Amino acid sequence: MRGMCAGVLFLEAIVLGLATPVMIQVEGVAPGLALLCGLGLAFVAVVTSGLLRHPWAYAIGWLVQVGAVALGLLLPIAFFVGGMFAALWAAAYFLGRKIEADRAANPEFYAR
């Protein structure tokens, strides 16, 4: 689960970072606000991807997803892109939990 969620957050950080100049140039968002929102969320996503060994970091990952969707208020396409990453995060989180539970229930199968 940790690897899949970290991968989603890391890729999302790249997209959030690349959204910053789009907010400034295309949408006319003030540079300070765009940097704070875009690069700030990207920074939180990268840091959180490294902290996923702690159970509380997954809550921060969910907050990053909320922030990415809320970025749509400044950059309308972010509603769609943020929603896609939120769906990927949810899939990685819930499928990862299911896989970990299956591994715990059937250790002899995964020992091969």
VOGUTI-282777 format. One record per residue (C-alpha): residue number from 0; residue in one letter; x, y, z. Coordinates in nm, 4 decimals. Example, Ala and Ser with C-alpha at 12.3 -4.5 7.8 and 13.67 -1.06 7.14 Angstrom:
<nodes>
+------+------+----------+----------+----------+
: resi : resn :        X :        Y :        Z :
+------+------+----------+----------+----------+
:    0 :    A :   1.2300 :  -0.4500 :   0.7800 :
:    1 :    S :   1.3670 :  -0.1060 :   0.7140 :
+------+------+----------+----------+----------+
</nodes>
This chain:
<nodes>
+------+------+----------+----------+----------+
: resi : resn :        X :        Y :        Z :
+------+------+----------+----------+----------+
:    0 :    M :   0.0000 :   0.0000 :   0.0000 :
:    1 :    R :   0.2763 :   0.2419 :   0.0934 :
:    2 :    G :   0.4528 :   0.2085 :  -0.2414 :
:    3 :    M :   0.1402 :   0.2628 :  -0.4472 :
:    4 :    C :   0.0283 :   0.5636 :  -0.2420 :
:    5 :    A :   0.3765 :   0.7151 :  -0.2477 :
:    6 :    G :   0.3867 :   0.6780 :  -0.6254 :
:    7 :    V :   0.0531 :   0.8542 :  -0.6656 :
:    8 :    L :   0.1637 :   1.1407 :  -0.4404 :
:    9 :    F :   0.4967 :   1.1792 :  -0.6187 :
:   10 :    L :   0.3365 :   1.1932 :  -0.9643 :
:   11 :    E :   0.0736 :   1.4294 :  -0.8314 :
:   12 :    A :   0.3480 :   1.6569 :  -0.6979 :
:   13 :    I :   0.4940 :   1.6833 :  -1.0481 :
:   14 :    V :   0.1553 :   1.7760 :  -1.1939 :
:   15 :    L :   0.0903 :   2.0288 :  -0.9155 :
:   16 :    G :   0.4284 :   2.1880 :  -0.9760 :
:   17 :    L :   0.3608 :   2.2134 :  -1.3482 :
:   18 :    A :   0.0181 :   2.3640 :  -1.2797 :
:   19 :    T :   0.1784 :   2.6656 :  -1.1115 :
:   20 :    P :   0.2968 :   2.8462 :  -1.4284 :
:   21 :    V :  -0.0337 :   2.7611 :  -1.5965 :
:   22 :    M :  -0.2203 :   2.9334 :  -1.3140 :
:   23 :    I :  -0.0028 :   3.2414 :  -1.3569 :
:   24 :    Q :   0.0127 :   3.2648 :  -1.7364 :
:   25 :    V :  -0.3205 :   3.1241 :  -1.8500 :
:   26 :    E :  -0.5598 :   3.1959 :  -1.5635 :
:   27 :    G :  -0.3996 :   3.5204 :  -1.4448 :
:   28 :    V :  -0.3682 :   3.4104 :  -1.0824 :
:   29 :    A :  -0.1391 :   3.6316 :  -0.8762 :
:   30 :    P :   0.2108 :   3.4773 :  -0.8742 :
:   31 :    G :   0.2323 :   3.4638 :  -0.4958 :
:   32 :    L :  -0.0981 :   3.2813 :  -0.4626 :
:   33 :    A :  -0.0137 :   3.0436 :  -0.7470 :
:   34 :    L :   0.3262 :   2.9622 :  -0.5949 :
:   35 :    L :   0.1756 :   2.9103 :  -0.2516 :
:   36 :    C :  -0.1029 :   2.6857 :  -0.3751 :
:   37 :    G :   0.0705 :   2.4939 :  -0.6552 :
:   38 :    L :   0.4214 :   2.4524 :  -0.5199 :
:   39 :    G :   0.2974 :   2.4375 :  -0.1612 :
:   40 :    L :   0.0738 :   2.1413 :  -0.2395 :
:   41 :    A :   0.3513 :   1.9818 :  -0.4448 :
:   42 :    F :   0.5916 :   2.0162 :  -0.1507 :
:   43 :    V :   0.3386 :   1.8664 :   0.0924 :
:   44 :    A :   0.2764 :   1.5776 :  -0.1495 :
:   45 :    V :   0.6483 :   1.4975 :  -0.1811 :
:   46 :    V :   0.7091 :   1.5172 :   0.1938 :
:   47 :    T :   0.4015 :   1.3072 :   0.2642 :
:   48 :    S :   0.5113 :   1.0413 :   0.0164 :
:   49 :    G :   0.8230 :   0.9979 :   0.2274 :
:   50 :    L :   0.6300 :   0.9880 :   0.5543 :
:   51 :    L :   0.3881 :   0.7105 :   0.4613 :
:   52 :    R :   0.5628 :   0.4686 :   0.6951 :
:   53 :    H :   0.3604 :   0.6451 :   0.9661 :
:   54 :    P :  -0.0144 :   0.5736 :   0.9731 :
:   55 :    W :  -0.1037 :   0.9409 :   1.0333 :
:   56 :    A :   0.0595 :   1.0430 :   0.7037 :
:   57 :    Y :  -0.2246 :   0.8831 :   0.5094 :
:   58 :    A :  -0.4594 :   1.1473 :   0.6552 :
:   59 :    I :  -0.2301 :   1.4145 :   0.5129 :
:   60 :    G :  -0.2444 :   1.2307 :   0.1791 :
:   61 :    W :  -0.6226 :   1.2587 :   0.1838 :
:   62 :    L :  -0.5878 :   1.6317 :   0.2586 :
:   63 :    V :  -0.3573 :   1.6689 :  -0.0415 :
:   64 :    Q :  -0.6322 :   1.5175 :  -0.2541 :
:   65 :    V :  -0.8837 :   1.7681 :  -0.1183 :
:   66 :    G :  -0.6381 :   2.0496 :  -0.1885 :
:   67 :    A :  -0.5747 :   1.9288 :  -0.5421 :
:   68 :    V :  -0.9459 :   1.9251 :  -0.6204 :
:   69 :    A :  -0.9930 :   2.2641 :  -0.4500 :
:   70 :    L :  -0.7200 :   2.4017 :  -0.6764 :
:   71 :    G :  -0.9946 :   2.3948 :  -0.9377 :
:   72 :    L :  -1.1198 :   2.7201 :  -0.7893 :
:   73 :    L :  -0.8074 :   2.8838 :  -0.9342 :
:   74 :    L :  -0.7511 :   2.6570 :  -1.2331 :
:   75 :    P :  -1.0775 :   2.4974 :  -1.3532 :
:   76 :    I :  -0.9135 :   2.1945 :  -1.5188 :
:   77 :    A :  -0.7768 :   2.1042 :  -1.1748 :
:   78 :    F :  -1.1251 :   1.9890 :  -1.0753 :
:   79 :    F :  -1.0852 :   1.7097 :  -1.3306 :
:   80 :    V :  -0.7133 :   1.6403 :  -1.2810 :
:   81 :    G :  -0.7432 :   1.6598 :  -0.9021 :
:   82 :    G :  -1.0418 :   1.4280 :  -0.9159 :
:   83 :    M :  -0.8455 :   1.1790 :  -1.1220 :
:   84 :    F :  -0.5586 :   1.1817 :  -0.8733 :
:   85 :    A :  -0.8055 :   1.1504 :  -0.5858 :
:   86 :    A :  -0.9506 :   0.8425 :  -0.7554 :
:   87 :    L :  -0.6004 :   0.6990 :  -0.8058 :
:   88 :    W :  -0.5157 :   0.7717 :  -0.4412 :
:   89 :    A :  -0.8372 :   0.6045 :  -0.3204 :
:   90 :    A :  -0.7702 :   0.3002 :  -0.5392 :
:   91 :    A :  -0.4112 :   0.2716 :  -0.4164 :
:   92 :    Y :  -0.5213 :   0.3151 :  -0.0554 :
:   93 :    F :  -0.8126 :   0.0719 :  -0.0505 :
:   94 :    L :  -0.6621 :  -0.1904 :  -0.2814 :
:   95 :    G :  -0.3351 :  -0.1688 :  -0.0892 :
:   96 :    R :  -0.5178 :  -0.2311 :   0.2384 :
:   97 :    K :  -0.6951 :  -0.5286 :   0.0817 :
:   98 :    I :  -0.3674 :  -0.6743 :  -0.0466 :
:   99 :    E :  -0.2005 :  -0.6290 :   0.2931 :
:  100 :    A :  -0.4936 :  -0.7993 :   0.4675 :
:  101 :    D :  -0.4772 :  -1.0870 :   0.2191 :
:  102 :    R :  -0.1028 :  -1.1232 :   0.2763 :
:  103 :    A :  -0.1567 :  -1.1346 :   0.6513 :
:  104 :    A :  -0.4293 :  -1.3984 :   0.6133 :
:  105 :    N :  -0.2302 :  -1.6161 :   0.3675 :
:  106 :    P :   0.1401 :  -1.5832 :   0.4482 :
:  107 :    E :   0.2248 :  -1.9269 :   0.3029 :
:  108 :    F :   0.0934 :  -1.8233 :  -0.0390 :
:  109 :    Y :   0.3120 :  -1.5101 :  -0.0526 :
:  110 :    A :   0.6220 :  -1.6886 :   0.0834 :
:  111 :    R :   0.6821 :  -1.8560 :  -0.2528 :
+------+------+----------+----------+----------+
</nodes>
